[in-house]
Amino acid sequence: MRVAFVIYDGFQGLDLTGPYEVLQATGRYECLVVGPQAGPVTSSSGLPVVASHGVGDLPPDGFDTVLVAGGTGVDRAREDPALVRWVTDAARDARRVAAVCSGVVLLAEAGLLDGRRVTSHWGREAQLRAEYPALRVDCDPIFIRDGRVWTSAGVTAGMDLALALVEDDHGREAAHAVARELVMFLRRPGSQSQFSVPLWSAQPASDPIRAAVTAVQTDPGARHSVADLAGCSGLSPRHLQRRFTAEMGVPPSVYVERVRIEAAQRALAAGDEPVETLARRLGFGTGETLRRAFHRRVGVAPSDYRDRFRGTKEYA
């Protein structure tokens, strides 16, 4: 299977090298690095990478997959008509088109994503919505497949996407072998959110709300009703509800559930604690309540998450 990795000055190095290493580890892909011209291409960090081919000397036909790396240089790269035209032509006949992080901008500029549901790094969401309104942008998942188009969030999420490509092409055992070789989590689900608590939430602006947030993060399984949080913050329940929502961007109940879900994710990845026990310890009450909340927030059942997201202990 021939795969074209498209780069340009200012690409993110890991957006190329991560997926490239995943595919090459299978021994089943012919990977070509394509730049505006053949020769050195400078990444956003200053690391030079040699493009084996330029768009002027490599015919755009015959590729199974076209994968575009992201990076701060993508906004300049989309103004290169030869590069955009090559991506358009290569993608027309390819079985599959993919982008890591802001590489989605180049695919959008090539007109390949209209009507598609796509993801990218959360920092690109506003730009994508404003400049490409025909896209259905969802920057929560780490990667999304919409038909033959695959897109991922930033940097390491590109490796998760590449591992999913391997599984789609060659099955679970092949993906498992690559994950073991590269010491990766196996099949981190695409619906896994790219936001952890420190990223998706605002920071408290006042001492009373900071006290409530600290109480939740310190002991997710404790009682954290509005009345309880009001007591530790020194505010009335109504005042706490209003202030918390204004400062944190979500109501207290939503914040508590998300912190508990994240604590459950860490516990599921680290050990074998039964779901029912975990639910009681983290304040969900019953395993069924945890399962419903987990599926709503993460997109998979706790047992599936444990199977997919277990660390290197699984391979010892």
N, C-alpha and C positions, 0 to 999 in steps of 0.2 A: 504494500500500500504506500503510494507516494504522498507525502505530506509537505506542504509549503508553509514554512514559518516566515511570516512577513514582518520585517523590522525597518527602522528608519532612525535617523539621528534623534536622540532623546527618548528612545524606547526604554522601558524598565527591564533591566537585565534578567531578573527572576521570572518575568513573564515569558521570556524565551527559554531560559535554561531549565526551569522547573518542568514544564510540559515536555520539552525536548528529551530530558533524561528519563522521564516516565515512559515515553513511547519507545525510545531506543533500548530501554532495559528489556523489552519483550523480544527484540531481535526480529520483529515482524514488520517494521516500517522503514521506508526509505525517506529520511528527513533531509530536506533542502532548506537552507536559510537564504531568503531572498530579500534584497535591499533595493533602494533606488538605483544604486550601481553596485557592481561587484567590488569587494574589497572592504576595508575597515569601516565600520559603522559605530559611532560613539553612543553608548548608553547614557541615561540620565545621570548616572553616578560617575561618568567619565571612563568607564570600562570599555575598551574597544573590542568589538566582535567582528570577525571577518564574515561577510556575506559571500557565500560561494557563488551566487548568481545575482545579477541585476535584472530589473524588469525589462531592460532593453535587449538582453541577450538570452532570455529564457522564455520559450513559448508558454502561454498560460494554460495550455490544455494538458489533460492526462493526470490531474491530481485527484486523489480520493478525498483529501481534506485540505482546506486552506485555513490556517490559524494565524490570526493577527495579534501581535503583542501590543500591550498598552504602554503608556508612558507619557510624560509631560510633553514630548515632542509630537504627539498625535495631532494637535491642532495645526501645526505647521505641515505635517505630512498630508493631511487631507486637502491641502492646497496644491499638492503636486499632482497635476493631471495624469502624468504617465503612471504614477504609482496607483492612483485610484482606478484608472482604466484597466491596469493589469489585474488588480484585485477583482474588479467587476467581471472581467473575462474569465479569470481562473475559477471564480465562484460559480459562474453560469453552468459549467459542466461538472463541477465537483459534486460528489455525493453528499458532502458535509462541509459546513462553514462554521468557524468558531472564532471567538475573540476572548482574550483575557483582559480584564479590567477595562481601561479606557480604549482598548483596541476596538471596542464596539462603535466608537465615533467614526473610525475609518470605514467600517462596514455600513454604517448608516449613511455616510457621505456617498458611498457607492450605490446606494439605493437598494440594498439587499435585505433591509429589516422592516420595511413598511408593514404594519399590521402584526408584527411579531412581538411576543412578550420577551423582554430582555432584562438582564441585570448588568451591573457594573459596580465599580467602587462607589460607596455611598456619596463621596464627594463630587461625583459627576452627575448625580441625579437631576439637580436643577437645570444644568446645562442641557442634558438630553431631552428633558421635557420641553424646554423652551425652544431649542433649535431643531428638534426632530419630533414634532407633535404626532406624526403617524406611528411612532413606536409606542408600545405598551410597556412602560418602564416600571420595574419592581426591584429596587435596590436592597431588599432584605435578604433573599436567598444567596448562598455562596455560588451556586450556578443554576442555570435554567436551560432546559432543552425545549425548543419549540419547533417541532418538525425536524428539518435538517440543520437548523441553526442552534448552536450551543454558545452561551455566553457565561462569563464568570465574574465574580467580584475580584478584588485586587490580589496581586502577588501570589501568596501560597495557595489561594483558591484555584489558581490555574492548574496546580498539580492535582487537586481534587477533580477538576474537570477532565484532565488528561487521563486520570485513573478510570473515570467513568467511561471515557471513550474506549479504553482498552477492554473494559468489561462488556461494553456494548458490542465491540467487534469480536472478541475472543472468549468471552465468558468469565465467570467468577473466579475460576481457578487461576487463569492468567493474571487477572487483576490482583489476586491474593499473592501470587508469586512476586509481582513487582512491588507491592506494598511491603512485603517481608524484606526484599532486597534493599529497598530504599528507607526502611524503618519508618514507614508512614502508617497513619491510621487507614484501615481498609474501608473503602466505600463510605466516606463521610457523606451523608445524604445531601443532595443539592438544596433541600428545603431547610437545612441548618442555617440559622440566621448568622449574618456576618457581624451582628452587633452583640457585644457582651454588655453587662450592666454599665460599666464606666463609659461606654461609647454611646449607647442609645439614650441614656438619661442625661438631663442637665445636671449641673452641680448646685446644691442648695446655696441660696444667697443670704440666709439668715441663720442665726444660732438655733432657734426653735426647730426649724425644718431640718437642719443639720443633725440635731439630736434624734429626731425621728428616723432619718435615713440611717444613721449609725446603728440605732437599735435593730433595724431590720437586717442590715448587712452583718451585724455581729452574731445574731442568732435568728436565722430565717424561720426556724421551727417554732419560735415562741408565739404567744398570742399577739397579733398585730392588728386588731380592729381599729377603727377610727378613734374609738374611745381610749383604747390602750395607748395609741400613738399621741393622742392629745394629752394624756396624762404625763408622758415623758417629755413632751415639748413645752408644757406649761400653757397650752392654748385650749380654748373650748373646742369641742368636736367640730362644730360648724366652721370656726375660724381655721382650725387645722386643715379641714378638707379644702377650703378655698385657697389658703396659702400654699399648701403642698402642691396642689394642681398647678397653681400659677408658677411656682419656682421649679418644679420637676418636670412639668410638661405632661404628666399623667396623674390620675387620681391615686390616692394611697393604696387602694385595693389592687389596682393594676400593677403598681410598683412592687408590692409585696409578692404577688403571684410570679412576676418575672424573676425576682431575686430567688424565690424558692425553686423555680424551674431551673435556673442556672446552677443552683446548689445540687439539684437532682442530677443534672447532666454530669457534673464533676464526679458525683458518687457512682453513677452508673458506669462511667468510663474507668473508674479506679478500682472497683471491687465487685463482689457478688452479693451484696446485701439485697434480700428479697424486696420486691416492689412494695408489698404491704408494709413491711417494717420501715422502709424508706419514707413512705407516705406519712406514717405516723410521726416519724422523727422530724420531718420537715414541715409539719403543720397542715398537710393536706387532709388528714383524718383517715381517709380510706384509699386503697389502691385504685379504685375506680375513679375517684376524684382526681388523683394524680394522673391517671391515664388520659382522662378527658382534657385536662389542662395541658398536659404534655403534647398531646396530639394537636391541640389548637395552636400552641405556640411554636412547636418544633416541626410538626408535620409528620412525625412517625411515633409509633408506640415506644414506651420505655424499653421494652425487651429488644425491639429492633435497634434502638439507639445503642444499647449496650453491645449488641452483636457487631454493629458497624463501626463503633467509635472507641472500641477497646484499644488500649495502648500496646506497647511492645511486649508487655507481659504475655499477650496472646501467642506470641511467636517464640517464646523462650523454650 
